[in-house]
Amino acid sequence: MRSAGAGQKARRWWRVGAFAVAMLLGTSVAPADDGRLGATVDGLLTEARRLSPEIAARALDAGAAEAGAKAAGSLPDPTLRLTQDEIDVLGGTRRPKQIYSIEQEFPLWGKLGLKAASGRAQADVARAEGQGAEAELAEQIRVTFAQYWVAHRAVTVLEEVHETERGIVDAAQNRYAQGRGAQSDVLRASAALTRRQTEIARFTGQKAAARGVLNALLLRDPAASLADPQQLRALPPAARLAPADLIARANNPRVAAAKSRIAAADANRQLAHQEWFPNVTLSIGAIDRNGYGPNGYMGSVSLRVPLQWGLHNAQEDQAKAELHAAEAMRDAASLDVARAIAEATATLAGARESERLTRDQLLPQLDAAVRSAVASYNNGRIELTPVLDAVRDLGEARLSLLAIQLDEQRQLAAIERLIGGSL
């Protein structure tokens, strides 16, 4: 008894040790999330945002623009000047002298502030474009994940239909063997089974294609494995999808970028007007007379006189035209977003109603029709054709439901891209 108990205890401790080693190896070799990547869209979105080179590039563009704004609001470099006075004089009471001076230009009338404001607006444009790139990537991930889920689910649905049709083939063969059915029924049922297998192969290929696209978006080998998708995202309540509310709260990156361009263009317009007013340059210097008289100091003030009227008029006209163009682009972007939101919400509402009718009414009716037809065929009360038709109709309706759900996810992803956020 002691020997048996010791053996069981040893085996139990061996299992615990093996489990601990496996956990350590799994932790050291790969991230804990690898086995679940692909199961949900949220995990894919997190990974895509972390790895996307375009999002990283947009962030760097915004950083560069912000640094440029700081530079634009700074004074220009001063000028260090060395002057040698009368270098050709070699004799007499007057001797050459050296003047060491430094000059600094001061743009007045708020010009530096306007340049900085224009630079900050350009940085805001870069940030908005980065948000737009992220929104487009999120839409791609969401739609492709929905395609991945639909293809995976379609294979399951078709395999279930395939099993039903296999039962019909067996029933047709039994009836033929008993002399109660024709050989043509067996052949027709077998042909329906083969057609179902081709559909399974087609959706299996679509699932592999969606997996390859997702891997490519994650900068992974297209053939890398992903977990099977678990579920689609739940649709938000219809009350949250009112077009007017969505349009009012939309923070579309394209519209945001257009507004930032307006701010930049307005700052440039004001700056072009301020260029009519002169800048001031201050200079101070030290005079070295090389021992022939006392050393001294000097100072000067100079103005840049804006006499090139054609130049300044052209600059103002250009700035005003750019401002009007930016305002027109904002209006066009706002109209496009409003139109697209209205279209997407209406399409989504129609798809939701189609899903409700298909799921709650059509599928139960067709499922009951299949059960009734199969039972009647097994009892010899009907021919094969109504049975095959009923099974085909049920399979098509279940695939149609998946297509409707894919369209819902596509419209939801488009709405979220348009409003610049998740619902």
MISE-114793 format. One line per 4 residues: number of its first residue (from 1); their letters; for each residue x, y, z of C-alpha. Coordinates in nm, 2 decimals. Example, Ala and Ser with C-alpha at 12.3 -4.5 7.8 and 13.67 -1.06 7.14 Angstrom:
% residues 2
1	AS	1.23/-0.45/0.78 ~ 1.37/-0.11/0.71
//
This chain:
% residues 423
1	MRSA	0.00/0.00/0.00 ~ 0.28/0.24/0.08 ~ 0.45/0.15/-0.24 ~ 0.14/0.23/-0.44
5	GAGQ	0.08/0.55/-0.26 ~ 0.43/0.66/-0.32 ~ 0.40/0.58/-0.69 ~ 0.08/0.79/-0.72
9	KARR	0.25/1.08/-0.53 ~ 0.55/1.06/-0.76 ~ 0.34/1.06/-1.07 ~ 0.14/1.36/-0.94
13	WWRV	0.45/1.56/-0.87 ~ 0.59/1.46/-1.21 ~ 0.27/1.61/-1.38 ~ 0.31/1.93/-1.17
17	GAFA	0.67/1.96/-1.27 ~ 0.60/1.90/-1.64 ~ 0.32/2.16/-1.63 ~ 0.55/2.42/-1.47
21	VAML	0.82/2.35/-1.73 ~ 0.57/2.38/-2.01 ~ 0.45/2.71/-1.87 ~ 0.80/2.85/-1.84
25	LGTS	0.89/2.74/-2.20 ~ 0.56/2.89/-2.33 ~ 0.63/3.22/-2.15 ~ 0.99/3.25/-2.28
29	VAPA	0.92/3.15/-2.64 ~ 0.62/3.35/-2.74 ~ 0.39/3.61/-2.60 ~ 0.09/3.48/-2.41
33	DDGR	-0.15/3.64/-2.66 ~ -0.01/3.46/-2.97 ~ -0.25/3.17/-2.93 ~ -0.55/3.41/-2.91
37	LGAT	-0.45/3.65/-3.19 ~ -0.73/3.65/-3.44 ~ -1.00/3.54/-3.20 ~ -1.14/3.89/-3.16
41	VDGL	-1.11/4.21/-3.36 ~ -0.99/4.41/-3.06 ~ -0.67/4.21/-3.03 ~ -0.60/4.26/-3.40
45	LTEA	-0.67/4.63/-3.38 ~ -0.42/4.67/-3.09 ~ -0.15/4.48/-3.27 ~ -0.21/4.67/-3.60
49	RRLS	-0.19/5.01/-3.43 ~ 0.13/4.91/-3.26 ~ 0.30/4.78/-3.57 ~ 0.17/5.00/-3.85
53	PEIA	0.46/5.18/-4.03 ~ 0.22/5.44/-4.17 ~ 0.08/5.53/-3.83 ~ 0.44/5.56/-3.70
57	ARAL	0.54/5.78/-4.01 ~ 0.24/6.01/-3.95 ~ 0.33/6.05/-3.59 ~ 0.68/6.15/-3.69
61	DAGA	0.54/6.39/-3.95 ~ 0.34/6.55/-3.67 ~ 0.64/6.57/-3.45 ~ 0.85/6.73/-3.73
65	AEAG	0.57/6.98/-3.79 ~ 0.55/7.07/-3.42 ~ 0.93/7.12/-3.41 ~ 0.90/7.34/-3.73
69	AKAA	0.64/7.55/-3.55 ~ 0.88/7.62/-3.27 ~ 1.15/7.71/-3.52 ~ 0.91/7.94/-3.71
73	GSLP	0.84/8.14/-3.39 ~ 1.20/8.20/-3.31 ~ 1.42/8.49/-3.40 ~ 1.66/8.44/-3.69
77	DPTL	2.03/8.39/-3.62 ~ 2.22/8.71/-3.55 ~ 2.50/8.83/-3.79 ~ 2.85/8.87/-3.66
81	RLTQ	3.03/9.14/-3.87 ~ 3.40/9.23/-3.87 ~ 3.49/9.56/-4.04 ~ 3.84/9.67/-4.13
85	DEID	3.84/10.05/-4.18 ~ 4.06/10.21/-4.45 ~ 4.28/9.90/-4.50 ~ 4.48/10.08/-4.77
89	VLGG	4.61/10.36/-4.54 ~ 4.97/10.27/-4.43 ~ 5.09/10.61/-4.30 ~ 4.99/10.95/-4.17
93	TRRP	4.80/11.03/-3.86 ~ 4.50/10.81/-3.95 ~ 4.55/10.44/-3.91 ~ 4.31/10.15/-3.99
97	KQIY	4.07/10.04/-3.72 ~ 3.87/9.73/-3.66 ~ 3.50/9.73/-3.58 ~ 3.35/9.41/-3.43
101	SIEQ	2.97/9.42/-3.44 ~ 2.67/9.19/-3.40 ~ 2.33/9.25/-3.58 ~ 1.99/9.10/-3.49
105	EFPL	1.68/9.14/-3.70 ~ 1.35/9.17/-3.50 ~ 1.03/9.09/-3.70 ~ 0.77/9.31/-3.53
109	WGKL	0.39/9.35/-3.55 ~ 0.33/8.99/-3.43 ~ 0.50/8.82/-3.73 ~ 0.68/8.56/-3.52
113	GLKA	0.35/8.47/-3.34 ~ 0.18/8.43/-3.68 ~ 0.45/8.21/-3.82 ~ 0.43/7.99/-3.51
117	ASGR	0.05/7.97/-3.53 ~ 0.08/7.87/-3.90 ~ 0.33/7.60/-3.80 ~ 0.11/7.47/-3.52
121	AQAD	-0.18/7.45/-3.76 ~ 0.04/7.25/-4.00 ~ 0.12/7.01/-3.71 ~ -0.25/6.98/-3.64
125	VARA	-0.30/6.89/-4.01 ~ -0.03/6.61/-3.98 ~ -0.20/6.48/-3.66 ~ -0.54/6.47/-3.83
129	EGQG	-0.39/6.29/-4.13 ~ -0.24/6.04/-3.88 ~ -0.58/5.99/-3.72 ~ -0.72/5.94/-4.07
133	AEAE	-0.46/5.67/-4.15 ~ -0.54/5.50/-3.82 ~ -0.91/5.52/-3.89 ~ -0.87/5.37/-4.23
137	LAEQ	-0.65/5.09/-4.09 ~ -0.91/5.02/-3.82 ~ -1.18/4.99/-4.09 ~ -0.97/4.75/-4.29
141	IRVT	-0.91/4.53/-3.99 ~ -1.27/4.54/-3.89 ~ -1.41/4.45/-4.23 ~ -1.14/4.19/-4.30
145	FAQY	-1.21/4.03/-3.96 ~ -1.58/4.02/-4.04 ~ -1.49/3.84/-4.37 ~ -1.27/3.60/-4.18
149	WVAH	-1.55/3.53/-3.93 ~ -1.82/3.49/-4.21 ~ -1.60/3.25/-4.41 ~ -1.53/3.05/-4.10
153	RAVT	-1.89/3.04/-4.00 ~ -2.00/2.96/-4.36 ~ -1.78/2.65/-4.36 ~ -1.95/2.53/-4.04
157	VLEE	-2.29/2.60/-4.18 ~ -2.21/2.42/-4.51 ~ -2.07/2.12/-4.32 ~ -2.40/2.10/-4.13
161	VHET	-2.59/2.11/-4.45 ~ -2.35/1.86/-4.59 ~ -2.44/1.61/-4.31 ~ -2.81/1.66/-4.39
165	ERGI	-2.75/1.58/-4.75 ~ -2.54/1.28/-4.67 ~ -2.83/1.15/-4.48 ~ -3.05/1.20/-4.78
169	VDAA	-2.80/1.02/-5.00 ~ -2.81/0.72/-4.76 ~ -3.19/0.73/-4.76 ~ -3.19/0.74/-5.14
173	QNRY	-2.95/0.44/-5.16 ~ -3.17/0.24/-4.91 ~ -3.48/0.31/-5.11 ~ -3.31/0.21/-5.43
177	AQGR	-3.18/-0.11/-5.27 ~ -3.53/-0.19/-5.16 ~ -3.67/-0.13/-5.50 ~ -3.87/0.18/-5.38
181	GAQS	-3.66/0.44/-5.55 ~ -3.48/0.52/-5.87 ~ -3.10/0.52/-5.93 ~ -3.14/0.87/-6.06
185	DVLR	-3.24/0.98/-5.71 ~ -2.91/0.85/-5.57 ~ -2.72/1.03/-5.84 ~ -2.90/1.35/-5.79
189	ASAA	-2.85/1.34/-5.42 ~ -2.48/1.26/-5.46 ~ -2.44/1.55/-5.71 ~ -2.60/1.79/-5.44
193	LTRR	-2.35/1.65/-5.19 ~ -2.06/1.72/-5.43 ~ -2.18/2.07/-5.50 ~ -2.18/2.13/-5.12
197	QTEI	-1.82/2.01/-5.10 ~ -1.72/2.26/-5.37 ~ -1.89/2.54/-5.17 ~ -1.70/2.43/-4.85
201	ARFT	-1.38/2.44/-5.05 ~ -1.46/2.79/-5.18 ~ -1.53/2.94/-4.83 ~ -1.22/2.76/-4.69
205	GQKA	-1.02/2.95/-4.95 ~ -1.20/3.28/-4.86 ~ -1.11/3.22/-4.50 ~ -0.74/3.16/-4.59
209	AARG	-0.75/3.47/-4.80 ~ -0.89/3.68/-4.51 ~ -0.63/3.53/-4.28 ~ -0.36/3.63/-4.52
213	VLNA	-0.48/3.99/-4.54 ~ -0.50/4.02/-4.17 ~ -0.15/3.88/-4.13 ~ -0.02/4.13/-4.40
217	LLLR	-0.19/4.42/-4.21 ~ 0.00/4.30/-3.90 ~ 0.33/4.28/-4.09 ~ 0.33/3.90/-4.04
221	DPAA	0.39/3.62/-4.28 ~ 0.06/3.58/-4.48 ~ 0.07/3.21/-4.41 ~ 0.11/3.25/-4.03
225	SLAD	-0.15/3.09/-3.82 ~ -0.43/3.29/-3.65 ~ -0.69/3.17/-3.40 ~ -1.03/3.10/-3.54
229	PQQL	-1.26/3.40/-3.50 ~ -1.50/3.36/-3.20 ~ -1.77/3.62/-3.26 ~ -1.85/3.94/-3.44
233	RALP	-1.88/4.27/-3.27 ~ -2.22/4.35/-3.13 ~ -2.41/4.62/-3.31 ~ -2.48/4.94/-3.11
237	PAAR	-2.85/5.02/-3.03 ~ -3.04/5.18/-3.31 ~ -3.09/5.49/-3.09 ~ -2.72/5.56/-3.11
241	LAPA	-2.72/5.55/-3.49 ~ -2.94/5.85/-3.56 ~ -2.77/6.03/-3.86 ~ -2.82/6.38/-3.72
245	DLIA	-2.66/6.29/-3.39 ~ -2.37/6.11/-3.56 ~ -2.31/6.41/-3.79 ~ -2.32/6.65/-3.50
249	RANN	-2.07/6.46/-3.29 ~ -1.85/6.35/-3.58 ~ -1.48/6.42/-3.55 ~ -1.38/6.32/-3.90
253	PRVA	-1.01/6.34/-3.96 ~ -1.05/6.48/-4.31 ~ -1.27/6.76/-4.18 ~ -1.03/6.82/-3.89
257	AAKS	-0.74/6.84/-4.13 ~ -0.94/7.09/-4.34 ~ -1.01/7.31/-4.04 ~ -0.64/7.31/-3.94
261	RIAA	-0.56/7.41/-4.30 ~ -0.80/7.70/-4.26 ~ -0.62/7.81/-3.94 ~ -0.28/7.78/-4.12
265	ADAN	-0.41/7.98/-4.42 ~ -0.56/8.25/-4.20 ~ -0.23/8.29/-4.01 ~ -0.05/8.31/-4.35
269	RQLA	-0.30/8.57/-4.47 ~ -0.24/8.79/-4.16 ~ 0.13/8.74/-4.20 ~ 0.12/8.86/-4.56
273	HQEW	-0.06/9.17/-4.45 ~ 0.19/9.24/-4.17 ~ 0.47/9.21/-4.42 ~ 0.37/9.57/-4.53
277	FPNV	0.52/9.68/-4.20 ~ 0.90/9.69/-4.17 ~ 1.13/9.47/-3.96 ~ 1.39/9.63/-3.74
281	TLSI	1.75/9.54/-3.72 ~ 1.96/9.64/-3.42 ~ 2.34/9.64/-3.43 ~ 2.60/9.71/-3.16
285	GAID	2.97/9.70/-3.21 ~ 3.31/9.77/-3.05 ~ 3.58/9.98/-3.22 ~ 3.95/9.89/-3.19
289	RNGY	4.18/10.18/-3.31 ~ 4.50/9.98/-3.27 ~ 4.65/10.23/-3.02 ~ 4.59/10.54/-3.23
293	GPNG	4.32/10.70/-3.02 ~ 4.07/10.57/-2.77 ~ 3.86/10.26/-2.84 ~ 3.49/10.31/-2.86
297	YMGS	3.15/10.16/-2.93 ~ 2.89/10.20/-3.20 ~ 2.52/10.12/-3.26 ~ 2.28/10.14/-3.54
301	VSLR	1.91/10.08/-3.62 ~ 1.80/9.98/-3.97 ~ 1.45/9.92/-4.12 ~ 1.35/9.69/-4.41
305	VPLQ	1.14/9.92/-4.62 ~ 0.85/9.74/-4.80 ~ 0.86/9.92/-5.13 ~ 0.80/9.61/-5.36
309	WGLH	0.43/9.67/-5.38 ~ 0.38/9.41/-5.65 ~ 0.55/9.15/-5.44 ~ 0.34/9.22/-5.13
313	NAQE	0.01/9.25/-5.32 ~ 0.08/8.91/-5.48 ~ 0.16/8.75/-5.15 ~ -0.17/8.88/-5.00
317	DQAK	-0.37/8.76/-5.30 ~ -0.20/8.42/-5.27 ~ -0.28/8.39/-4.90 ~ -0.64/8.49/-4.95
321	AELH	-0.69/8.24/-5.23 ~ -0.54/7.97/-5.02 ~ -0.77/8.06/-4.73 ~ -1.08/8.05/-4.95
325	AAEA	-0.96/7.71/-5.10 ~ -0.92/7.57/-4.75 ~ -1.27/7.68/-4.65 ~ -1.42/7.53/-4.96
329	MRDA	-1.23/7.20/-4.89 ~ -1.38/7.20/-4.54 ~ -1.73/7.25/-4.67 ~ -1.69/6.98/-4.93
333	ASLD	-1.55/6.74/-4.67 ~ -1.83/6.81/-4.43 ~ -2.09/6.75/-4.70 ~ -1.92/6.42/-4.80
337	VARA	-1.91/6.30/-4.44 ~ -2.28/6.39/-4.38 ~ -2.38/6.22/-4.70 ~ -2.18/5.91/-4.63
341	IAEA	-2.31/5.88/-4.27 ~ -2.67/5.91/-4.39 ~ -2.61/5.64/-4.65 ~ -2.43/5.41/-4.42
345	TATL	-2.68/5.44/-4.14 ~ -2.97/5.38/-4.37 ~ -2.80/5.07/-4.52 ~ -2.72/4.94/-4.17
349	AGAR	-3.09/4.99/-4.06 ~ -3.21/4.80/-4.37 ~ -2.96/4.52/-4.30 ~ -3.07/4.49/-3.94
353	ESER	-3.43/4.45/-4.04 ~ -3.33/4.19/-4.30 ~ -3.13/4.00/-4.04 ~ -3.43/4.01/-3.80
357	LTRD	-3.67/3.87/-4.06 ~ -3.42/3.61/-4.18 ~ -3.32/3.49/-3.83 ~ -3.66/3.50/-3.66
361	QLLP	-3.89/3.40/-3.94 ~ -3.74/3.27/-4.26 ~ -3.48/3.03/-4.10 ~ -3.73/2.86/-3.86
365	QLDA	-3.98/2.82/-4.15 ~ -3.71/2.67/-4.38 ~ -3.57/2.45/-4.10 ~ -3.92/2.31/-4.03
369	AVRS	-3.97/2.25/-4.40 ~ -3.65/2.05/-4.42 ~ -3.74/1.83/-4.13 ~ -4.08/1.77/-4.27
373	AVAS	-3.95/1.69/-4.62 ~ -3.68/1.46/-4.49 ~ -3.93/1.27/-4.27 ~ -4.18/1.24/-4.56
377	YNNG	-3.91/1.12/-4.80 ~ -3.80/0.86/-4.55 ~ -4.15/0.74/-4.52 ~ -4.20/0.73/-4.89
381	RIEL	-4.47/1.00/-4.91 ~ -4.28/1.25/-5.14 ~ -4.02/1.23/-5.41 ~ -3.66/1.35/-5.38
385	TPVL	-3.69/1.68/-5.56 ~ -3.88/1.87/-5.28 ~ -3.63/1.74/-5.02 ~ -3.33/1.87/-5.22
389	DAVR	-3.51/2.20/-5.28 ~ -3.58/2.24/-4.92 ~ -3.23/2.17/-4.81 ~ -3.09/2.40/-5.08
393	DLGE	-3.32/2.68/-4.97 ~ -3.22/2.64/-4.61 ~ -2.85/2.65/-4.69 ~ -2.89/2.96/-4.91
397	ARLS	-3.08/3.14/-4.64 ~ -2.82/3.06/-4.38 ~ -2.55/3.19/-4.61 ~ -2.76/3.49/-4.69
401	LLAI	-2.78/3.57/-4.31 ~ -2.40/3.56/-4.30 ~ -2.38/3.80/-4.60 ~ -2.62/4.03/-4.42
405	QLDE	-2.41/4.03/-4.10 ~ -2.10/4.10/-4.31 ~ -2.27/4.40/-4.46 ~ -2.37/4.52/-4.12
409	QRQL	-2.01/4.50/-4.00 ~ -1.89/4.68/-4.31 ~ -2.14/4.97/-4.26 ~ -2.06/4.99/-3.89
413	AAIE	-1.69/5.01/-3.97 ~ -1.75/5.28/-4.23 ~ -1.96/5.49/-3.98 ~ -1.68/5.46/-3.72
417	RLIG	-1.43/5.58/-3.97 ~ -1.65/5.87/-4.07 ~ -1.72/5.99/-3.71 ~ -1.35/5.93/-3.61
421	GSL	-1.42/5.70/-3.32 ~ -1.58/5.38/-3.20 ~ -1.95/5.33/-3.12
//
